[in-house]
Amino acid sequence: MYTIDLQQKVAIVTGAHQGIGLQIAIALLDAGCKCVLVDLNEEIQATANRLAEQFPNQVYAVQGDIRTKKSCEEIFVKTMDKFARVDILVNNAGIMRTTPFLEVSEEEWDLVMTINLKGMFFLTQIVATYMKDNQIEGSIINMSSIAGRSGRPLAPHYAASKAAVISLTKSSAEAFGKFNIRTNALCPGVISTPMMDEIFEKRKIIEKQDPRDTFLQRIKLDRLGTPEDIAKAALFLSSDLSSYINGQAINVCGGYEMN
Ligand SMILES: NC(=O)c1ccc[n+]([C@@H]2O[C@H](COP(=O)([O-])OP(=O)(O)OC[C@H]3O[C@@H](n4cnc5c(N)ncnc54)[C@H](O)[C@@H]3O)[C@@H](O)[C@H]2O)c1
């Protein structure tokens, strides 16, 4: 009764080439789900090929950029051509820029907002329309951040985009809940991924000290998070084990934030 079996399900995972997205895809595949791995990076095909050795007939790669509605539509069409359904949408793709508040350019603001928010919005609009019209009991998972819970003077655009993701999650949950489509957000803390490695390097230069120490002082579990920590939460939200959870933003941060 309380097991996770996603064998009849199909998921789209954006930003699946590396880091958190890749690990979420692996967790879903391991539960029997078919997965469309979407990424801007052209290496996504090679990543999918590697995974297909372990999970034959379950993996499909789409090199795509979620920045435009047209590209989101192409991702959906390719998914339908390949697997003919979508049950789970993991809006994970995102970027972070470490730039002090007074130095953020208009171009960088637009880039962060377009990838972190606009792409998520239109892919959700397209997939939710399909789920609603086809009576799919879907799960939509949006990647926010604990940065969206408070402020980040060294990444104000990023924090604002992630706060907006929480709002978008609530709107989506309200709009589609009555159709049995659940939408929830995950708010990861400090997770060891290529993105976080880049942030550590930049902050070390700006602050002239290793930011890991500052982070560890706040993380009650006394360790950085791993992509697996986030994948386990995403797997739970993808499955029927979270059947009555809708419109929530769940911190997965070892106790860094407690709100
Ligand atoms: N790493 C952390 O500590 C942390 C903390 C909180 C939230 N998050 C969020 O989790 C998500 C994944 O983070 P990560 O650390 O794994 O990042 P990452 O940079 O390691 O991986 C992100 C992936 O998204 C892809 N991507 C970027 N722009 C894209 C676009 N326009 N279209 C399609 N794919 C695109 C990249 O090519 C990359 O493969 C992001 O939304 C991030 O903001 C991460």
Ligand as a Chemical Component Dictionary entry (heavy atoms), coordinates in Angstrom:
data_LIG
# 
_chem_comp.id                   LIG 
_chem_comp.type                 NON-POLYMER 
_chem_comp.pdbx_formal_charge   0 
_chem_comp.three_letter_code    LIG 
# 
loop_
_chem_comp_atom.comp_id 
_chem_comp_atom.atom_id 
_chem_comp_atom.alt_atom_id 
_chem_comp_atom.type_symbol 
_chem_comp_atom.charge 
_chem_comp_atom.model_Cartn_x 
_chem_comp_atom.model_Cartn_y 
_chem_comp_atom.model_Cartn_z 
_chem_comp_atom.pdbx_ordinal 
LIG N1  N1  N 0  22.151 23.669 -5.738  1  
LIG C1  C1  C 0  21.502 24.286 -4.769  2  
LIG O1  O1  O 0  22.022 24.465 -3.668  3  
LIG C2  C2  C 0  20.100 24.801 -4.993  4  
LIG C3  C3  C 0  19.456 25.403 -3.910  5  
LIG C4  C4  C 0  18.164 25.856 -4.071  6  
LIG C5  C5  C 0  17.519 25.720 -5.284  7  
LIG N2  N2  N 1  18.170 25.146 -6.331  8  
LIG C6  C6  C 0  17.449 25.054 -7.597  9  
LIG O2  O2  O 0  17.448 23.723 -8.060  10 
LIG C7  C7  C 0  17.452 23.715 -9.483  11 
LIG C8  C8  C 0  18.613 22.865 -9.983  12 
LIG O3  O3  O 0  19.811 23.407 -9.440  13 
LIG P1  P1  P 0  21.235 22.690 -9.611  14 
LIG O4  O4  O 0  22.030 23.100 -8.455  15 
LIG O5  O5  O -1 21.060 21.253 -9.928  16 
LIG O6  O6  O 0  21.754 23.501 -10.897 17 
LIG P2  P2  P 0  22.799 23.093 -12.046 18 
LIG O7  O7  O 0  23.275 24.394 -12.622 19 
LIG O8  O8  O 0  23.801 22.160 -11.525 20 
LIG O9  O9  O 0  21.848 22.376 -13.116 21 
LIG C9  C9  C 0  20.834 23.087 -13.776 22 
LIG C10 C10 C 0  20.557 22.459 -15.117 23 
LIG O10 O10 O 0  19.540 23.258 -15.777 24 
LIG C11 C11 C 0  19.913 23.437 -17.142 25 
LIG N3  N3  N 0  19.314 24.674 -17.674 26 
LIG C12 C12 C 0  19.669 25.946 -17.397 27 
LIG N4  N4  N 0  18.947 26.798 -18.126 28 
LIG C13 C13 C 0  18.105 26.059 -18.888 29 
LIG C14 C14 C 0  17.139 26.398 -19.864 30 
LIG N5  N5  N 0  16.899 27.649 -20.204 31 
LIG N6  N6  N 0  16.468 25.385 -20.473 32 
LIG C15 C15 C 0  16.716 24.087 -20.143 33 
LIG N7  N7  N 0  17.653 23.718 -19.233 34 
LIG C16 C16 C 0  18.342 24.709 -18.617 35 
LIG C17 C17 C 0  21.437 23.507 -17.104 36 
LIG O11 O11 O 0  22.003 23.222 -18.383 37 
LIG C18 C18 C 0  21.775 22.447 -16.059 38 
LIG O12 O12 O 0  21.938 21.169 -16.620 39 
LIG C19 C19 C 0  17.517 25.161 -9.922  40 
LIG O13 O13 O 0  16.207 25.644 -10.202 41 
LIG C20 C20 C 0  18.085 25.851 -8.700  42 
LIG O14 O14 O 0  17.741 27.219 -8.627  43 
LIG C21 C21 C 0  19.455 24.685 -6.214  44 
# 
loop_
_chem_comp_bond.comp_id 
_chem_comp_bond.atom_id_1 
_chem_comp_bond.atom_id_2 
_chem_comp_bond.value_order 
_chem_comp_bond.pdbx_ordinal 
LIG N1  C1  SING 1  
LIG C1  O1  DOUB 2  
LIG C1  C2  SING 3  
LIG C2  C3  SING 4  
LIG C2  C21 DOUB 5  
LIG C3  C4  DOUB 6  
LIG C4  C5  SING 7  
LIG C5  N2  DOUB 8  
LIG N2  C6  SING 9  
LIG N2  C21 SING 10 
LIG C6  O2  SING 11 
LIG C6  C20 SING 12 
LIG O2  C7  SING 13 
LIG C7  C8  SING 14 
LIG C7  C19 SING 15 
LIG C8  O3  SING 16 
LIG O3  P1  SING 17 
LIG P1  O4  DOUB 18 
LIG P1  O5  SING 19 
LIG P1  O6  SING 20 
LIG O6  P2  SING 21 
LIG P2  O7  DOUB 22 
LIG P2  O8  SING 23 
LIG P2  O9  SING 24 
LIG O9  C9  SING 25 
LIG C9  C10 SING 26 
LIG C10 O10 SING 27 
LIG C10 C18 SING 28 
LIG O10 C11 SING 29 
LIG C11 N3  SING 30 
LIG C11 C17 SING 31 
LIG N3  C12 SING 32 
LIG N3  C16 SING 33 
LIG C12 N4  DOUB 34 
LIG N4  C13 SING 35 
LIG C13 C14 SING 36 
LIG C13 C16 DOUB 37 
LIG C14 N5  SING 38 
LIG C14 N6  DOUB 39 
LIG N6  C15 SING 40 
LIG C15 N7  DOUB 41 
LIG N7  C16 SING 42 
LIG C17 O11 SING 43 
LIG C17 C18 SING 44 
LIG C18 O12 SING 45 
LIG C19 O13 SING 46 
LIG C19 C20 SING 47 
LIG C20 O14 SING 48 
# 
